[in-house]
Amino acid sequence: MPIDFRNTNTVWASILVETFQRLGLTTAVICPGSRSTPLTVAFASHPQIEAIPILDERSASFFALGQAKQTGKPVVLVCTSGTAGANFYPAIIETKESRVPLLILTADRPPELRDCHSGQTIDQIKLYGHYPNWQTELATPSLEIKQLRYLRQTLIHAWEKTLFPVPGPVHLNLPFRDPLAPLPQPEAAQLAATFQLEKFFTHLPPSPPSPPSSPSPPSPLQDWQNCQRGIIIAGIAQPQNPRDYCQAIAYLSKTLNWPVLAEGLSPLRNYADLNPYLISTYDFILRNPINADKLTPEIAIQIGELPTSKTLRSWLETTQPLTFLVTESDRNLDPLHGRTIPIRMAVTSLAASLNPIQANPSPTAYLQHWGDAEHQIRKQIDTTLSSIPDLIEPKVAWLISQNLPPATPLFIANSMPVRDIEYFWKPGNSHIRPFVNRGANGIDGTLSTALGIAHRHQSSVMLTGDLALLHDTNGFLIRQYFQGHLTIILINNNGGGIFGMLPIAKFDPPFTEFFATPQNINFARLCAGYDIEHQRIESWQQLQSLLNPLPSSGIRVLEVKSDRHLDVKWRQDQFQQFAADEFQSGTS
C-alpha cells in the first residue's frame, strides 16, 4: 500500500504524495533539511515519482521551473523551515510572470513553536506576497479520517490552481510536530486496518483536470479581411505544441494576407516553411524612419507577449494601430497601453474559428513592401555575418540557428543573448525549441533552469553570457543527479555587454566598475572545480563541429571569448548599415 502507516507524519505526508501522483505529478525537487523530513521520506519512497535532491535552494527552484517549462506539468519543490524557503523567491516571481505551474511545499514548525525564539523559525505565512496563484497553511498532521479527507481535497484544489485559469505557483506551508523521522506510533498502525485506499482516492479528477471551456471568440474577422494594412505580431512564446501553434499563425496570416513579425524567442522562425509571410528583420526595417512611416499599420493582431525589440515597441506606440491581443492569460499583456481589444483564447482556437481560405490572394503592396525589406536585410545580415572570421558575440546566435540538431531545446539567457537571438536568428525548418525566463527578465537561476529543461529530455543547449552563468554556478551541483546532456555556449566578454548599449556607458567612471562589472574569471579552472567539461573555442568551424551531433550525456562548457568593446562598436556600426536603405515598392 502506498500509504506509510508508521506514524502520524508518515500517514499525512504519504497521502499528500499519493494524491499528487494520482493527479499527475512525476517530479519532486527536494532541498535538504530536518523539518521537511516527512515530506522527503514520502517523496523519496514513491516508486512513480522522481525525487531529485538539490543542495542549493535557489538552484533547486530554478531547476524545478525548467522542468515545469519543459513538461507543462506542475513540479513539486520542497524545503525545510526558516530562510530556506526565502531562497525560492526569485524563481517564484519568474514562475508567476512566465505562467509556469509549480507547487511549493515549505515545511514549518507547529504553531506552539513560533514567536518563542525556537530555532530555524520565521514567519512563513504569505512568504511570497501576492505572487502565488493561491497559498494557504495546512493543518498540523492528524490521523482523523475527516482531517485526511480535508488534506486530500485541499491538495486537489492546490493542484488545479497551479494550472487554471492561468498556470503559476501555489504555496502550501506545512507544519510538522515531532517525531519527524518515521518512528513507529501504535495508533498509526491501527489506522491501516480500516483505511480503504481505493475508496479514498477513487473520485480524483483526471490528470490533468479539464480546463473550463473557452468562451466564444468575438467576430472581428470581417474588419480584418477588409484591411490591407494589417500585421500579425508573434511575440515571446513557449507553446507545448509548437507545430500546432505555428500552423495556426500561418493559417491566420494566409487567410488575411498579412505579414507575421516573428520574435526569435518563439518557435515561428524554426517552422519557416509553414509561413510564406514571415518577417524576422523587423527591428532593422523599422529603424529606418522612412520605412517605419510607410509601413504604418491600421490593425495589428498581437499573439501573446510583445517581442523584445524596443524599436518595434516604440513604433507601435507612435502609430497606435487598433490591436487585438490574442492570449489565454487573464493578465494585461499590453505595456504600451494602446488601443487594445483582448481576445482571451488560444491562437489555435482562433484559427479554427475562421472560415477556410477560399483562394490564395496575391500579395498587397503593403505586404510586398514588408517582404522586399525582409529579403534585402536578411541577405545583408547573412552576407555580413558569414564573412566575419573573428570571434564576436553577435555571430554566435546566427551560427547556432543553422547548426543545432533538429528540435533541440535551447535555453537563452537574458541580457544580450535574447536580443542577439531576436536580431540575428535566421529562419529555417530546424524545429528548434527556444526557452527563456522572460517573465521577470532576470539572470537568476539561468544554469539551473537550463538543466531542468534538459533533464531526461533531448540533448539541450544553453546560450549565456559570463555574468548570467556566474550568478548561478551552484547549479553545477545538480550534475550528479542530472540525466541527459546540456551544452553551455558561454560568451565570455568579461562583463555585462548589454550595458555598453546604454547611455551610461559614456560615463566612466563609474561605468566599468559598477555596470560592466568585469569579474576576470578563469572558466577552465571554475569548471574543473565542479568536474565539468570545458573547451575553449578558437574558431567558428570548431564550434560548428561541436554542436551537431550533440553528446547524449553530461554537461560541458564551450567558451567563446570576445571583446566587449568591439562587440558594442560592431553593433552600433552594423545596425546603422542594416537600417540605412529605403525599400522601394508600390506602398503609399
N, C-alpha and C positions, 0 to 999 in steps of 0.2 A: 504493500500500500504506500502511495506517495506521501502520506501524512506521517510525520515523525511524532510519536506519542511518548517521547522520553520525559518531557516536562512542558509546562505552560508555554514557555517561549518557543520551543521547537514546534509545538502544535500550531501556534499563531503564525510563525514565520513560514512553515511548510504549506499551510493553507494559502498564505499570500503568494508563495512561489507557484503552487499548483494552479491557482486562479489565473495568474498572469500567463502561465504556459498554455493553458486551455484557451485563453483569449488570443494567443498567437505569439507570445514572447519567445525569442530564441537566444537572446544575448543579454548578459548582465555584466557590467563593468564594476569591479569591486575594489575599493581602496582599503588598506589595512587599518585595523583599529579594534578596540575592545568592545565598546558599547554596541557595535553593529554585529557582534558575534552570531546571534541567532539568524540574522539575515544571511551572513556569509556562509554559515553551515548549510542552510537550506538551499541557497542557490548552487553552491558547490556540489551538493549531493544529488541534484536533479539531473537525470540522465539525458533529458531532451533540451537542456539549456546550456549554452556555452558560457561558463563563468570565467572571466578574464581578470586576473589580479594586476593592478597597476599602482605603483607606489605614489606617484605624484598626482594629487587631486586635480590640478589644472590640466595636466596631460590626459588624465583619465576622462575628464568631462569632454574634452575636445575629441578624443578618440571615440567616445560614445556618440557624439554629434556626427562624426564622419560615418560611423556605421549606420546611423539612422538616415542620413542623407542618401547613402547608397541603396538601402533596402526600402525606404519609405515606411518602415515599421518602427514602433516605439522600441527604444533600448532602455534598460534599467541601469541606473547609476546609484551606487551605494557608498555611503561613508559613515564614519563614526561621529560622535558628538563633538562639540566645540568648534574651533576655527576651521576644521576640515571642510565643512560644507561651504564656508565662505570662499574657498578656492574654486568652487564651481561657478561662481557668479559670472565671470566673463563669458563662459560657454553658454550659460542660461540666457544671457542677454542676446547672444548670437542666435541661439535656438529660437527664441521668440521672434526676433526680427527676420530670420530666414524661414520661419514657419516649418520647423522640423519637430517631429514627435519625440519627446524624451520624458522618462519617468524618473524623478529624483527622489531617492529614499534616504533621508538623513536620520540616523539613529540618535536618540536623545536620552538624557536622564529622566526618570519619572518626576512628576510634579513636586513630590516632597523633597527632592534633592536640588531644586532650583532656588535661586536667590538666597543661598546659605553658604556660599563660597565652596561648594562641592567642586572637586577637580574636573577640569575639561568640560565646563558647563557655561554656555552662553545662551542668550535669548534667540532661539531658532524659529520662533513663530513669525511667519511672513518674512523670513530671512531674505527673500529675493524680491521684496517690494511688490510692484504690480506686474512683474514680468511673467509669472506663471499664468497659463490659461485658467488654472484652478489650483488651490492649495488648501490643505487642512492638516490638522494634527489628529492622528488616530488615537483611539482609547488605549490604555495600557492593556497588555495581553490578558486574556481570560479564557477559561475552559467552558463557560456557559454557552450553550448552543445558540442562544439569542445573540450573544456578542460575536460568535463566529459567523453567523449569518450577516450581521452588521458589517463585519470585516469584508466578507465576500462581496456584498453589494456596493460598498464604498470603493473597492478596488475596480469593479466593473465600471463604475462611473468615472473613476480616475483614468482608466484606460481609454474610455470613449473621449474624454476631454483632451487627451493628447492628440486626437485625430479630427474631431468635429467641434464646432463648424469650421475651425481653422487649425491645422496642426501646430503644436507648440509644446512647451514644457509644463509638466504638472509636478507639484512638490508635495510629498507626503512626509510629515515629521512623525517618527515612530519612537515613543518612549518604551524602554525596557527596564524591568527590575531584575535584580539578581535572582537565580543564577543565570549568567549569560551563556556559559558552556552547557552542553547537552547532558547535564547531570540528572539522573532519574528522580522523578516525583511520582508517588503511587497514584495520585488522583488523575494524572495524565494517562497513565497506563489503563486505568479503569474506563476512561472515555473510549478507548479503542474498541471495546466490546460492543458498544452501542452506536458508534458512528457509522452512518450509511453513506459511503463515499459517492457513488454514482447519483443517488438521490440528491445529495448536497450540491452537486455540480451540473446536474442534467439540463438545467434551463439556461446555461450560459449562452450568450448570443454568438452567432457565427464569427469567425475570425477572418478579416476584420469585420466589425459590425457595419451594417449598411448605412451609408450616409443618408441624410434627408434628401428627398427628391429635389432636383434642381428646379428653380422657378422657370416659367416660360420666358423666353427672351423677348425684349422689345423688338419692334419691327422697323428698323431704320433702313432696311435693305433698299427700298425704292430711292431714298435720298442718296445712298451710297452709289447705286448704279447710275444715277443721273449726274454724278460728279466726276469730272475728268481730271481734277487736280486733287486727288486723294493719295495718301500714303499709309502704309502699314508699318508700325514701329514694333519690332520684335525685340524686346529687351532681355534682361538677365533672366535666365530660366534654367531649371534643372529637373525637367519632367521625368517621371518614372518610365514613360513610354515615348522616347524621343522621336521615333519614326512617325507615330500617330500624330504627335504634336506638330512636326514639320509638314506632314501631309495636309493637316487641317489649315495651316497658314498658307501653304501653297495653293490650296483649293480656293481660299478666300482671295488671294492675290489674283489668280487667273479668272475668277468669277468677276471681279471688279475691274481688272485691268490696271491694277495699282502696283507700284514698286514696294518691295519689302526691305526696310532698313534694318539689317540683321546684326545685332550685337555679337561680338566674338564669344561672349560668355553665355551663349545659348547654343543649342545643337544645330541651328539652322545652317550655318556655314559648312557644316560637316555632312549635310544632306543636300548639297547644292544641286544635284541632278533633279530634285523634285521641283525646284522653283526657278523658272527662267528669268524672273524679275528681281533677283537678289542683289542688294546693294551693300557692299562691305566697306566702301571708302567714303561713307557719308561725312565723316569728320573732316576730311580734306576737301571734299566737294563744297561743304558749307563754310569753310574758312575763306573762300573767295566771295567777297561781298556782292559781286555782280551775279554770280550763280545763286547765291543764297536768296537774292531778291527775285530772280526769275523763277525759282523753284518754290516760291511761297505756296503752301497748300491751303485748300479750303476746308478739307476734312482729314482727320487723322484717326486711325484705329490703333490704339496702343494695347499691345498684348503684354500683360503683366507689368513688371517694373520697367522704368526707363533705362536705356543704355547708360553707360558710364560717361560718355562724351559730354564735356562741358560745352563744346561748340554746338552740338545738337540741342542741348537744353536751352542754351541762350537763344538759338534760332526759333525754337518753339515758343519761348517766352515772348519774343518780339513779334512773331507772325500770328500767334493766338488762333490756330485753327480750331474749329469745332472738333472736340476729341471724344471718342467713345473708348472707354477704358474697360477692356475685357479681362476679368480676373475672378478666380474662385475665392479670393480672400474677402473678408468683410472689412478690411482696413483701407484707409485712404492712401492710395499709391500715386497721388498727384502732388509732388513737391513744388510744381510750378504754379499751382492754383489757377489753372487755365479754365477754358470753357469746356468742362469735362462732364460727360454723362457716363456713370458706371453701368456696365453690363456684367452682373455677377454670375458668371458661368464659365465653364471650361471652353477654351477655344475649339476643342474637338466637338463639343455640343453645338457651339455657334455654327461651325462649318456644316454640321449635319443638318441644321435647320434651314440652310439656304437652298434655293431652287437649283437643280442641276444646271451645269453650264450648257447653254444652247449651242454655242459655237465659240471658237477662239477668235475674239475680235482683234483687229490689227492694233498695234500699239498707238496710243495717242501721242501727240507731240510732246506732252508733258512727260509721259513715261519714257519716250525715246530720249529726251534730254538726260534723264537720270541714267539710262542705260549707256549712253555715249560717254557720260562723265565717269561712270564706273569702269568702263572698258579702258579708257585712257589712263586714269590714275592707277588702276590695278596693274597695267602694263608698266607704268613708271616705277611703281614700288617693286615689282618683281625684277625688273632690269637693274634697278639701283642696288637692291639687296644681294642679288645673285653675284654681283661683280665685286663685293667687298671681301677682301681676303683676311682682314684683321678681325680679331675677336671683339665685337662690340655688342652691347646689350640688346639694341633693337632687333638685331638679326635673329636672335635665338627663337623668339616666338614665331617668326616667319618660317624658320627652318623646321621647327618641330611640327608645324601644321602639315608638312608634306612628308614626314619621315616616321611617324609613330605607327605601330601596327593597327589594323582596323579595330575600331570600337574601344580603344584604350581609354580607361578612366584617367583624366588629367585634372589634378588639383592645382589651382592657380592662386598664388599668394597675393595679398593686397599690396597696394602702393604701385610701383612701376609695372610689375608683371601683368596685372589685369589690364592696364592701359595699353601695353605693347600688344597684348592679345587683340584688343579692340582695333588698334591702328593697323596691325600688320598680318593678322591671321588670314591665311589665304583660303578662300572657299575651295571645297573639294568634296569627295564622296567617301571619306575615311570613317564616318560614323563615330569619331572620337567623342567621348562624353566629358564635357567640361564641368568641373565642380568648383564652387567658390564660397567663401564666407562673406557675402555682401549684405548680410542683414545689418550689422553694425560697422562693417568695413574695417575692422581692426586687424592687427597682426597677431593677436593672442591665439595660441594653440594651432599654429599653422602646420607644424610637423605632425602633431597628434591627430589632427583632423584627417590629414592625408593618409596616415597609417590606418585610421578607422575605415576610410573609403576602400583601401586596398586589401584589408584583412579578409581572407577567404574569398576573394574575387579575382578577376582577371589582373594580370600584372599591370601595375599602375605607375604613373609618373607625377612628380610634383615639380612645378616651376616656381622658384623662390629667389628673393634677394638675400644677402647675407644677414641683414638685421632681423628680418622675419624668422629666419632659421635660428639665429642666436637667441631670440626671445623664447624659444620653446625647445631647447636642446634636451631637456629632460624627457621629451618624447622618445628619445632613443632608448630609454629604459624599458620601453614596451617590446623591444626586439625579441626577448626570449619567449614571448607569447604570441608574437606576430606570425601569421601563416599566410604566405603569399610573397609577392615581390613589390618593392617600391624603389624606383629610380628617382633620385632627387637631383634635378638640374639646378645647381647653385650658381647664380650670377653674383660673383664677389667683386663689387666695385668699392669695397671698404667704406660703406656708409649708406645713407639714405638718398638714393639717386633722385627720388621724386621731389625732394626739397630744392634741388637745383633748378627745377622748373618754376619755382615760386619767386615772387618779388623779393622775399627776404634774402635770397641768395646774393643779392648785390651788397648786403651789409655784413662784412666780415672784418673783424669780429662783430657779433657773436656767432655768425652762421656756421662755420665749420665745427666748432666745439659743441654747440647746443642744438643744432638742427641736423647737419650731415652725420654727426656723431660717429666718426670712424673708430672701429674697435681693434684693428690691427691683429686679427686672429689668424693663427696658422690652422687651417681647417683639416689638414692632413693629420696633425697631432691630435686635434679635437676628436676626429673620427676614430683614431687609434685608441683613444681613451675609452670610447664606447664599444670598441670592437666592430666598427662599421667600415665597410669597404670604401675607399676613396681613390678617385683618379683625377688627375689634373688634365683638363682638355687643352690641347695645343693647336688643334686645327678643326675647321668645320667638318672635314672628311672623317676625322676621328669621332666627333660627336655623332654624326650620322650613322656610323657603323655600330655604335654602342646603343642606339635607340631601336633598332629593328634587325633581328628579333630582340625582345627583352628577356632577361632571365626569368625563371619561374619561382625563385625563392630568394629570400634575403633582402637586405637594404643596402643600397650603395649611393654614394655622393659623386656626381660628376661636376667638378668645379670649373666654371668658366670665369677667368679673371678678366675684368675690363677696367677701363679708366673712366671714372665717374664724370670727370670734367669734359673729356672728349665725347662721351655719350650725350651729355646735355647739349654741347655745341652742335653735334651731328643732328640731333632732333631739331634744334632751332633753325638750322640752315635748310635741312631737307623738308621740313614741314612747309616752309615758305615756298619751296620749289614745287612740291606736290600740289599746292593750292594756287599756283601762280596763273595757270591758263584759264581763260574763259572758254566754255564749251559751246560751240556754235550748233544751234538746232533751230527747229521751227517754233520753239516755245515763245509765247508772247507774254 
